[in-house]
Amino acid sequence: MGDAVCYQIVMGVRRVVGLVLAASACAHAHAAPASPGDEAARGGSTSVAAAEPAAVQAPPAREGAPSGELTAAQARAYMVRLINRDRATMNLPPVTLDEGPAQRAGQRHAEDMATHGYLGHYGTDGSVPEERFTDAGGSDMVLENASCFTDEKKRALDGAPRIDPRNVEQTEDMFFHEKAPHDGHRKNILKPMHQKVGIGVAQPVATPTEIPVPCFSQEFVDDYGTYGAVPAHLRVGETLHVEGTVDAPATFAGVGLARLEMPRPIAVSELNKRRSYPVPTPFQMYWPPGFQTPIPVRVAGARFSIDVPVTDAGKPGLYELSVWATVPGSTDLAMVSLRTISVR
């Protein structure tokens, strides 16, 4: 299993209220399964990782900035505008705001962090980013950036927050101006495959002694296909039907199954210690006919389908169903869909 490169940066934000805003990004570096040809040739594996882009200074954040406080919807739109400003420095196409599953997953996580005063990619319920995305109805690949304060104090959230645009700017600038090797947020923002982003934003209620600071989640989505629904729950050993279509310019490569331990609630003090989250490597890959595979994937043009047993040596857990593809500009296989299934 590859290690995820995650870290924490702490910066003062409105220090008058004694709060600290921190950021956590997970590069989600995971061991890519060897392509069928490579597997047959050498039995090895390659790593899925974005190339290190050259550093280019973004324009000043305040240039053309909105005046006055923002609603949550306006803060999301402004965050996407800043993300696209930063992507443009590397001649990357813009991402669009995903107000569906990615936003719902990001909002759930931002609210959880702001309510409990922690930062990370696990939730207080033990959930992980792809699980929250799946629960919200997502079926593509998602990668998360997050920022919040880490004082572990419980707070009530403002149901109609007014967001200072400078807090949006500080968060995106903190992400984008990171330096290697601690630049997971930056790499995520500049990943060429990203097409959409969901923004979660949550802010505590102001009090006589505290000016509220918002927490943010950026949920970047790689949308390269359409995938048939899968059940939320299965029993160990049951058969799972997997089908879908991978759209150009991506080309279908394979289907994988991975397993995590079943999520359990995590104490906030422990969450603030977890600065890494590894996307699990599949314990089993399935390839099209002509390659070494326990069950061949049926492929007809862009469509694929397969029926697989859901079992990792008979163990229950949170199983992760992945779809892999080849994409332009990369010699490695890329995960284009990642969904979770509770298996008991």
Secondary structure, 3 states (H helix, E strand, C coil): CCCCCEEEEEEECCHHHCCEEEEEEECCCEEECCCHHHHHHHCCCEEECCCCCCCCCCCCCCCCCCCCCECHHHHHHHHHHHHHHHHHCCCCCCCEECCCHHHHHHHHHHHHHHHHCCCCCCCCCCCCHHHHHHHCCCCCEEEEEEEEECCCCCCCECCCCCECHHHHHHHHHHHHCCCCCCCHHHHHHCCCCCCEEEEEEECECCECCECCCCEEEEEEEECCEEECCCCCEECCCCEEEEEEEECCCCEEEEEEEEEECCCCCCCHHHHCCCCCCCCCCCCEEECCCCCCCCCCCEEECCEEEEEEECCECCECEEEEEEEEEECCCCCCCEEEEEEEEEEC
